[in-house]
Amino acid sequence: MAEILTLVGSLRTESVNSKFAQVAVASAPEGTAVTTFEGLEEIPFYNEDLDVEGKVPAKAAELRAAVAAADGLLLVTPEYNGTMPAVINNAIDWISRPFGASSATGTKAAVIGTSAGQYGGVWAHDDVRKSLKVAGAEVVEDATLAIGASYSRFAEVEPQDDAEVVEGIAKVVAALAGTTGATAPAELAEAAAR
């Protein structure tokens, strides 16, 4: 069973990027489980003074363990001020330490998301990919999805009802899972096509 861990860069309750993560869970091919890490906002900003035995915050330790156990990482994020949100940057900081012992080393990773701008957050996605590489992850370069104009595009249509979004996320999840099937499960694809 391939395990894919999703980290979401928007903390808002009705975040469209959170809804993208839900589509990823529903798009998992047979033999693959996609889960979303809950509680990124509970992790304090990275501080080496906290990163010592007996002091590592419980949620940071939980994140590291979840990343180490995963076969793939899917980061779903908007773009804030031309780059990644602080919550994603902080998560990568914790994952990448202690130096030389990153929990992401050798783990396949991909970045997707939507943002209000016309390019869908590609600057943020590029920055996340760069940071993940530095942290030791194996970024799957062609597994991408950036959907622009999120406010208007998803004003009346939910991501799970958008055929392009469903199919794009399914392809990224399949790439992370190492499966050849790059299509959404039939029931999800049919619902989105309606």
C-alpha positions as CSV (number, residue, x, y, z in Angstrom):
1,M,0.0,0.0,0.0
2,A,1.5,3.3,-1.1
3,E,1.0,6.1,1.5
4,I,0.8,9.7,0.4
5,L,0.8,12.5,2.9
6,T,-0.7,15.8,2.0
7,L,0.2,19.1,3.5
8,V,-2.1,22.1,2.9
9,G,-0.8,25.6,2.8
10,S,-4.0,27.4,3.6
11,L,-5.5,27.4,7.1
12,R,-8.9,28.9,6.1
13,T,-11.9,26.6,6.9
14,E,-13.3,27.0,3.4
15,S,-10.0,27.0,1.6
16,V,-10.2,25.8,-2.0
17,N,-6.7,24.3,-1.6
18,S,-8.1,22.2,1.3
19,K,-10.8,21.1,-1.1
20,F,-8.1,20.1,-3.6
21,A,-6.6,17.9,-0.9
22,Q,-10.0,16.3,-0.5
23,V,-10.1,15.5,-4.2
24,A,-6.6,14.0,-3.8
25,V,-7.9,11.7,-1.1
26,A,-10.8,10.7,-3.4
27,S,-8.5,10.3,-6.4
28,A,-6.2,7.7,-4.8
29,P,-5.7,4.8,-7.2
30,E,-6.3,1.2,-5.9
31,G,-3.5,0.3,-3.5
32,T,-2.8,3.9,-2.5
33,A,-3.9,5.8,0.6
34,V,-3.9,9.6,0.7
35,T,-4.2,11.3,4.1
36,T,-4.0,15.0,5.0
37,F,-1.8,16.1,7.9
38,E,-3.9,18.1,10.4
39,G,-2.6,20.7,12.7
40,L,0.2,22.5,10.8
41,E,-0.9,25.7,12.5
42,E,0.0,24.2,15.9
43,I,3.7,23.8,15.1
44,P,5.8,26.7,16.4
45,F,8.2,28.5,14.1
46,Y,11.3,26.4,13.7
47,N,13.8,27.2,16.4
48,E,17.0,25.2,17.0
49,D,16.6,25.8,20.7
50,L,13.4,23.6,20.5
51,D,14.9,21.0,18.2
52,V,16.7,19.0,20.9
53,E,15.8,15.8,22.5
54,G,13.1,16.2,25.0
55,K,12.0,19.6,23.7
56,V,10.8,19.0,20.2
57,P,7.1,20.1,20.1
58,A,4.8,17.1,19.9
59,K,3.1,18.3,16.6
60,A,6.5,18.8,15.0
61,A,7.6,15.3,16.0
62,E,4.3,14.0,14.7
63,L,4.9,15.7,11.3
64,R,8.4,14.3,11.0
65,A,7.2,10.8,11.8
66,A,4.3,11.1,9.3
67,V,6.7,12.3,6.5
68,A,9.2,9.6,7.3
69,A,6.5,7.0,7.0
70,A,5.1,8.3,3.7
71,D,6.0,7.0,0.3
72,G,5.0,10.4,-1.2
73,L,4.4,14.0,-0.2
74,L,1.7,16.2,-1.9
75,L,1.9,19.8,-1.0
76,V,-1.2,21.8,-1.9
77,T,-0.8,25.5,-1.6
78,P,-1.8,28.9,-2.7
79,E,0.6,31.8,-3.3
80,Y,1.0,34.5,-0.7
81,N,2.8,37.7,-1.7
82,G,4.6,35.9,-4.6
83,T,5.8,33.0,-2.6
84,M,4.8,30.1,-0.3
85,P,2.7,30.6,2.8
86,A,4.6,30.7,6.1
87,V,2.9,27.5,7.3
88,I,4.4,25.5,4.4
89,N,7.8,27.1,4.8
90,N,7.8,26.2,8.5
91,A,6.7,22.7,7.9
92,I,9.6,22.2,5.4
93,D,12.0,23.7,8.0
94,W,10.9,21.1,10.6
95,I,11.0,18.3,8.1
96,S,14.5,19.2,6.9
97,R,16.1,19.1,10.4
98,P,18.1,17.9,12.2
99,F,20.8,18.7,9.5
100,G,21.6,15.5,7.6
101,A,18.6,13.6,8.9
102,S,15.7,15.1,7.0
103,S,12.5,12.9,7.2
104,A,11.9,13.8,3.6
105,T,15.1,12.3,2.2
106,G,14.4,10.2,-0.9
107,T,10.6,10.7,-0.6
108,K,8.8,11.5,-3.9
109,A,7.1,14.9,-3.7
110,A,4.8,17.1,-5.8
111,V,3.2,20.5,-5.5
112,I,-0.2,21.6,-6.7
113,G,-2.8,24.2,-5.9
114,T,-4.8,27.2,-6.8
115,S,-4.5,30.9,-6.2
116,A,-6.3,34.1,-7.1
117,G,-3.7,35.3,-9.6
118,Q,-3.9,34.2,-13.3
119,Y,-1.0,31.8,-13.0
120,G,-2.4,29.8,-10.1
121,G,0.5,30.2,-7.7
122,V,3.4,29.0,-9.9
123,W,5.9,31.2,-8.1
124,A,4.9,29.7,-4.7
125,H,5.0,26.2,-6.2
126,D,8.5,26.7,-7.7
127,D,9.7,27.9,-4.2
128,V,8.2,24.9,-2.5
129,R,9.8,22.5,-5.0
130,K,13.2,24.2,-4.5
131,S,12.9,23.9,-0.7
132,L,11.7,20.3,-0.9
133,K,14.8,19.4,-3.0
134,V,17.1,21.1,-0.4
135,A,15.3,19.1,2.3
136,G,16.2,15.9,0.4
137,A,12.9,15.0,-1.3
138,E,12.8,13.7,-4.9
139,V,10.5,16.2,-6.6
140,V,8.5,14.8,-9.5
141,E,8.9,17.7,-11.8
142,D,6.1,16.9,-14.3
143,A,3.5,16.2,-11.6
144,T,2.1,19.7,-11.4
145,L,-1.2,21.5,-11.3
146,A,-1.7,25.3,-10.9
147,I,-5.2,26.6,-11.4
148,G,-5.5,30.4,-11.6
149,A,-8.4,32.8,-10.8
150,S,-9.6,30.7,-7.9
151,Y,-12.2,33.3,-6.7
152,S,-14.1,33.3,-9.9
153,R,-13.5,29.8,-11.0
154,F,-14.7,28.2,-7.8
155,A,-17.4,30.8,-7.0
156,E,-20.2,28.4,-8.1
157,V,-18.3,25.2,-8.8
158,E,-16.6,23.0,-6.2
159,P,-13.2,21.5,-7.1
160,Q,-14.6,18.0,-7.0
161,D,-17.1,19.0,-9.7
162,D,-14.5,20.5,-12.0
163,A,-13.4,17.8,-14.5
164,E,-10.0,19.5,-15.3
165,V,-9.2,19.7,-11.6
166,V,-10.2,16.2,-10.8
167,E,-8.3,14.7,-13.7
168,G,-5.2,16.9,-13.0
169,I,-5.1,15.9,-9.3
170,A,-5.6,12.2,-10.2
171,K,-2.6,12.3,-12.5
172,V,-0.4,13.9,-9.8
173,V,-1.5,11.3,-7.2
174,A,-0.9,8.5,-9.6
175,A,2.6,9.8,-10.4
176,L,3.4,10.0,-6.7
177,A,2.0,6.5,-6.1
178,G,4.1,5.2,-9.0
179,T,1.0,3.8,-10.8
180,T,0.4,3.9,-14.5
181,G,-3.3,4.7,-14.2
182,A,-3.5,8.5,-14.5
183,T,-7.2,8.8,-14.4
184,A,-9.6,9.6,-11.6
185,P,-11.7,6.8,-10.2
186,A,-14.8,6.3,-12.4
187,E,-17.3,7.6,-9.9
188,L,-15.3,10.8,-9.2
189,A,-14.7,11.5,-12.9
190,E,-18.4,10.9,-13.8
191,A,-19.5,13.3,-11.0
192,A,-17.1,16.0,-12.2
193,A,-18.2,15.6,-15.8
194,R,-21.8,16.3,-15.0
